[in-house]
């Protein structure tokens, strides 16, 4: 039913998807570090991104708060 190339392409697709989702979820924390937030503010941003990141509103809040000066 599946040949070797199909399985390799399937695993590659899932690996790329996982990496992109990881990057998107970690983006607010990375931006907070670039804007030199305090450790407490970075913790709030990371927690909001990880816990509420599955909702668009939570992720957008973390993103906005990470770039706010």
Secondary structure, DSSP 4 states (H G I P E B T S, - for coil): ---HHHHHHHHHHHHHHHHHHHHHHHHHHHHHHHTT--HHHHHHHHHHHHHSTTSHHHHHHHHHHHH--
